[in-house]
Amino acid sequence: MAVWDIPGKLWTFERKIEKLFALQDETEAALKPINGRLSTLELQMMHLEAGLGQVIIEARAAAGMAATGMASSIIADVVTRVTRLEMRQDEGARRLPPG
C-alpha cells in the first residue's frame, strides 16, 4: 500500500461513516411516526381493557334477564298445561253419573 493511498482510504471511510449517520437519521425519522401510532394503539388497548369489566357485568346482567325470561316462560307453559288437564278432568267428572 502506497502512502498516497491513505488519504483516499480515509476519505472513503469518512464518506461511509457519513452515510451511516444519514441512514440512522432516516431510520429515526421513519420510526418516530410508527412509535406514535404504537403509543396510540397501546392507549386504546388500555381503555378497552379498562372497559372490559363493565362489558362482563353487562353480559352477566343480560344473561340473567334472559334466564329469568326463559324460566318464566317455562313456568307459564307448565301452569297452562296443568290448568288444561284440570279442566279436562272436571269435564270428565261432570259426565260421569253420580254415584
C-alpha positions in Angstrom: 0.0 0.0 0.0 1.4 3.3 -1.0 1.5 6.4 1.2 -0.7 8.4 -1.2 -3.5 5.7 -0.9 -4.0 6.5 2.8 -5.8 9.9 2.3 -8.1 8.2 -0.3 -8.9 5.4 2.0 -9.6 7.8 4.9 -11.8 9.9 2.6 -13.8 6.7 1.6 -14.1 5.6 5.3 -15.3 9.1 6.2 -18.0 9.0 3.5 -19.2 5.6 4.7 -19.4 6.9 8.2 -21.4 9.9 7.0 -23.8 7.6 5.0 -24.2 5.5 8.1 -25.2 8.6 10.2 -27.5 9.7 7.4 -29.1 6.3 7.4 -29.5 6.4 11.1 -31.2 9.8 10.9 -33.6 8.5 8.2 -34.4 5.4 10.3 -35.1 7.5 13.3 -37.3 9.8 11.3 -39.2 6.8 9.9 -39.6 5.2 13.3 -41.0 8.2 15.1 -44.4 8.1 13.4 -44.6 4.3 14.0 -43.8 4.8 17.6 -46.5 7.4 17.9 -49.0 5.1 16.3 -48.0 2.2 18.6 -48.4 4.5 21.6 -51.9 5.4 20.4 -52.8 1.7 19.9 -51.4 0.9 23.4 -53.6 3.7 24.9 -56.7 2.4 23.1 -56.0 -1.2 24.3 -55.7 0.1 27.9 -59.0 1.8 27.5 -60.6 -1.4 26.1 -59.2 -3.4 28.9 -60.4 -0.9 31.5 -63.9 -1.1 30.0 -63.9 -4.9 29.8 -65.1 -5.3 33.4 -68.2 -3.2 32.6 -68.8 -5.4 29.5 -68.6 -8.5 31.6 -71.0 -7.1 34.1 -73.5 -6.1 31.4 -73.2 -9.5 29.8 -74.0 -11.2 33.1 -77.0 -9.0 33.6 -78.2 -9.7 30.1 -77.8 -13.5 30.7 -79.6 -13.2 34.0 -82.5 -11.4 32.3 -82.6 -14.0 29.5 -82.6 -16.8 32.1 -85.4 -15.2 34.1 -87.5 -14.7 30.9 -86.9 -18.3 29.9 -87.8 -19.6 33.3 -91.0 -17.5 33.5 -92.0 -18.7 30.0 -91.5 -22.4 31.0 -93.4 -21.9 34.3 -96.3 -20.2 32.4 -96.4 -23.1 29.9 -96.5 -25.6 32.8 -99.2 -23.7 34.6 -101.3 -23.6 31.3 -100.9 -27.3 30.7 -101.8 -28.2 34.3 -104.9 -25.9 34.1 -106.0 -27.6 30.9 -105.6 -31.0 32.5 -107.7 -29.9 35.5 -110.4 -28.6 33.1 -110.5 -31.9 31.2 -110.7 -33.8 34.5 -113.6 -31.6 35.7 -115.4 -32.1 32.4 -114.9 -35.9 32.7 -116.1 -35.9 36.3 -119.3 -33.9 35.3 -120.1 -36.5 32.6 -120.0 -39.4 35.0 -123.2 -40.5 36.6 -123.5 -39.6 40.3 -122.6 -42.4 42.3 
